[in-house]
Amino acid sequence: MLEKLFTSGIRADIMSLLFNSPEEKFYVREIARLVRKNPSGVKRELDKLEEMGLVTSEKEGNLKYFKVNKDSPPFPELKGLIAKSLGLPGALKSTLRVSSVKTAFIYGPYAEGPDVPSINLFIVCDSNNLKNNLSEVEKRFGRELHYTVMNEMDYRTKKRKGDARLKKLLNAKKILLLGRL
Protein backbone atom coordinates (compact mmCIF):
# COMPACT_ATOMS: atom_id res chain seq x y z
CA MET A 1 0.00 0.00 0.00
CA LEU A 2 2.78 2.44 0.86
CA GLU A 3 4.50 1.75 -2.44
CA LYS A 4 1.32 2.77 -4.29
CA LEU A 5 0.85 5.86 -2.14
CA PHE A 6 4.42 6.94 -2.71
CA THR A 7 6.21 6.84 -6.04
CA SER A 8 9.08 4.71 -4.81
CA GLY A 9 9.47 1.51 -2.83
CA ILE A 10 12.74 2.90 -1.47
CA ARG A 11 10.90 5.96 -0.15
CA ALA A 12 8.29 3.76 1.53
CA ASP A 13 11.03 1.70 3.22
CA ILE A 14 12.86 4.82 4.37
CA MET A 15 9.68 6.36 5.74
CA SER A 16 8.81 3.13 7.55
CA LEU A 17 12.21 3.13 9.21
CA LEU A 18 12.21 6.82 10.15
CA PHE A 19 8.57 7.06 11.26
CA ASN A 20 8.91 3.93 13.40
CA SER A 21 12.00 5.40 15.09
CA PRO A 22 11.18 9.11 15.42
CA GLU A 23 13.79 9.73 18.14
CA GLU A 24 16.63 8.15 16.16
CA LYS A 25 18.89 9.77 13.57
CA PHE A 26 20.65 7.84 10.83
CA TYR A 27 23.30 8.52 8.20
CA VAL A 28 22.74 7.53 4.56
CA ARG A 29 24.78 4.31 4.47
CA GLU A 30 23.21 3.18 7.75
CA ILE A 31 19.72 3.68 6.31
CA ALA A 32 20.76 1.89 3.11
CA ARG A 33 22.02 -1.07 5.15
CA LEU A 34 18.89 -1.21 7.32
CA VAL A 35 16.45 -1.04 4.40
CA ARG A 36 18.74 -3.14 2.17
CA LYS A 37 18.79 -0.65 -0.70
CA ASN A 38 21.45 1.11 -2.77
CA PRO A 39 22.95 4.14 -0.93
CA SER A 40 22.62 6.43 -3.98
CA GLY A 41 18.89 5.68 -4.28
CA VAL A 42 18.47 6.17 -0.53
CA LYS A 43 20.27 9.54 -0.68
CA ARG A 44 18.08 10.70 -3.58
CA GLU A 45 14.89 9.80 -1.70
CA LEU A 46 16.12 11.40 1.54
CA ASP A 47 16.77 14.63 -0.34
CA LYS A 48 13.23 14.56 -1.76
CA LEU A 49 11.75 13.87 1.69
CA GLU A 50 13.79 16.75 3.09
CA GLU A 51 12.49 19.07 0.33
CA MET A 52 8.94 18.08 1.33
CA GLY A 53 9.69 18.91 4.96
CA LEU A 54 9.10 15.36 6.20
CA VAL A 55 12.76 14.78 7.09
CA THR A 56 15.42 17.01 8.61
CA SER A 57 19.17 16.67 8.45
CA GLU A 58 22.17 17.83 10.42
CA LYS A 59 25.88 17.49 9.83
CA GLU A 60 28.14 16.02 12.48
CA GLY A 61 31.74 15.93 11.35
CA ASN A 62 31.75 14.52 7.85
CA LEU A 63 28.45 12.62 8.25
CA LYS A 64 25.00 13.97 7.45
CA TYR A 65 22.33 12.53 9.74
CA PHE A 66 18.63 12.34 8.85
CA LYS A 67 15.60 11.99 11.08
CA VAL A 68 11.87 12.37 10.72
CA ASN A 69 10.55 15.92 11.17
CA LYS A 70 8.09 15.49 14.05
CA ASP A 71 7.06 19.15 13.66
CA SER A 72 5.79 18.73 10.09
CA PRO A 73 1.98 19.00 9.90
CA PRO A 74 1.41 15.57 8.29
CA PHE A 75 3.67 13.73 10.80
CA PRO A 76 0.91 12.30 13.07
CA GLU A 77 -1.26 11.16 10.16
CA LEU A 78 1.64 9.64 8.23
CA LYS A 79 2.93 7.88 11.33
CA GLY A 80 -0.51 6.35 11.89
CA LEU A 81 -0.88 5.41 8.22
CA ILE A 82 2.52 3.75 8.16
CA ALA A 83 1.79 1.84 11.37
CA LYS A 84 -1.54 0.62 9.99
CA SER A 85 -0.11 -0.37 6.62
CA LEU A 86 2.82 -2.25 8.15
CA GLY A 87 0.75 -3.91 10.83
CA LEU A 88 2.22 -5.18 14.07
CA PRO A 89 4.76 -7.56 12.49
CA GLY A 90 6.03 -4.81 10.17
CA ALA A 91 6.36 -2.30 13.00
CA LEU A 92 8.21 -4.87 15.11
CA LYS A 93 10.52 -5.70 12.21
CA SER A 94 11.42 -2.02 11.69
CA THR A 95 11.92 -1.45 15.40
CA LEU A 96 14.05 -4.57 15.90
CA ARG A 97 16.18 -3.84 12.83
CA VAL A 98 17.14 -0.45 14.31
CA SER A 99 18.07 -2.18 17.58
CA SER A 100 20.71 -4.38 15.87
CA VAL A 101 18.72 -7.58 16.41
CA LYS A 102 20.20 -10.60 14.62
CA THR A 103 17.17 -12.90 14.67
CA ALA A 104 13.61 -12.39 15.90
CA PHE A 105 10.29 -14.17 15.57
CA ILE A 106 6.78 -14.13 16.97
CA TYR A 107 5.59 -17.41 18.46
CA GLY A 108 2.63 -18.66 20.45
CA PRO A 109 -1.03 -17.69 20.02
CA TYR A 110 -0.39 -14.66 17.74
CA ALA A 111 1.36 -16.94 15.23
CA GLU A 112 -1.84 -19.02 15.10
CA GLY A 113 -4.17 -16.02 14.71
CA PRO A 114 -3.72 -12.29 15.36
CA ASP A 115 -6.73 -11.70 17.65
CA VAL A 116 -4.91 -12.06 20.96
CA PRO A 117 -4.12 -9.43 23.60
CA SER A 118 -0.40 -10.21 23.89
CA ILE A 119 2.47 -11.24 21.65
CA ASN A 120 5.40 -13.53 22.44
CA LEU A 121 8.73 -12.63 20.87
CA PHE A 122 12.02 -14.47 20.77
CA ILE A 123 14.96 -12.17 20.08
CA VAL A 124 18.65 -12.87 19.48
CA CYS A 125 20.54 -9.67 20.19
CA ASP A 126 23.67 -8.48 21.94
CA SER A 127 22.27 -4.99 22.56
CA ASN A 128 20.51 -3.74 25.70
CA ASN A 129 18.42 -0.96 24.17
CA LEU A 130 15.31 -2.96 23.29
CA LYS A 131 12.98 -2.05 26.14
CA ASN A 132 12.25 1.56 25.12
CA ASN A 133 11.85 0.70 21.45
CA LEU A 134 9.46 -2.18 22.15
CA SER A 135 7.39 -0.18 24.66
CA GLU A 136 6.64 2.31 21.85
CA VAL A 137 5.24 -0.54 19.72
CA GLU A 138 3.20 -1.78 22.71
CA LYS A 139 1.61 1.65 23.13
CA ARG A 140 0.96 2.16 19.44
CA PHE A 141 -0.80 -1.19 18.94
CA GLY A 142 -2.28 -1.63 22.41
CA ARG A 143 -0.78 -5.09 22.76
CA GLU A 144 1.43 -6.40 25.52
CA LEU A 145 4.76 -7.79 24.35
CA HIS A 146 6.40 -10.67 26.19
CA TYR A 147 9.89 -11.20 24.92
CA THR A 148 12.80 -13.47 25.57
CA VAL A 149 16.20 -12.05 24.66
CA MET A 150 19.20 -14.30 24.19
CA ASN A 151 22.67 -13.15 23.20
CA GLU A 152 24.05 -14.55 19.98
CA MET A 153 26.72 -16.75 21.58
CA ASP A 154 24.22 -18.43 23.95
CA TYR A 155 21.78 -18.94 21.07
CA ARG A 156 24.39 -20.65 18.88
CA THR A 157 25.66 -22.78 21.75
CA LYS A 158 22.17 -23.95 22.78
CA LYS A 159 21.21 -24.61 19.17
CA ARG A 160 24.39 -26.62 18.53
CA LYS A 161 23.92 -28.67 21.70
CA GLY A 162 20.27 -29.36 20.85
CA ASP A 163 18.74 -27.59 23.88
CA ALA A 164 15.26 -29.13 24.23
CA ARG A 165 13.42 -25.89 25.08
CA LEU A 166 15.04 -24.00 22.21
CA LYS A 167 14.42 -26.87 19.79
CA LYS A 168 10.72 -26.95 20.75
CA LEU A 169 10.47 -23.18 20.24
CA LEU A 170 12.22 -23.31 16.85
CA ASN A 171 9.96 -26.14 15.65
CA ALA A 172 6.73 -24.42 16.73
CA LYS A 173 4.64 -22.27 14.40
CA LYS A 174 6.13 -18.78 14.18
CA ILE A 175 6.32 -15.56 12.19
CA LEU A 176 9.94 -14.82 11.31
CA LEU A 177 10.69 -11.09 11.56
CA LEU A 178 14.48 -10.94 11.10
CA GLY A 179 17.43 -13.20 10.46
CA ARG A 180 17.69 -16.94 10.07
CA LEU A 181 17.00 -19.75 12.45
Buried (B, 14 or more C-beta within 10 A) or exposed (E): EBEEEBEBBBBBBBBBBBBBBEEBBBBBEBBBBBBEBEBEBBBBBBBBBBEEEBBBBEEEEEEBBBBBBEEBEEBEEBBEBBBEBBEBBBBBBBBBBBBEBBBBBBBBBBBEEBEBEEBBBBBBBEEEEBEEBBEBBEEBBEBEBEBEBBEBEBBEEBBEEEBEEBEEBBEBEBBBBBBEE
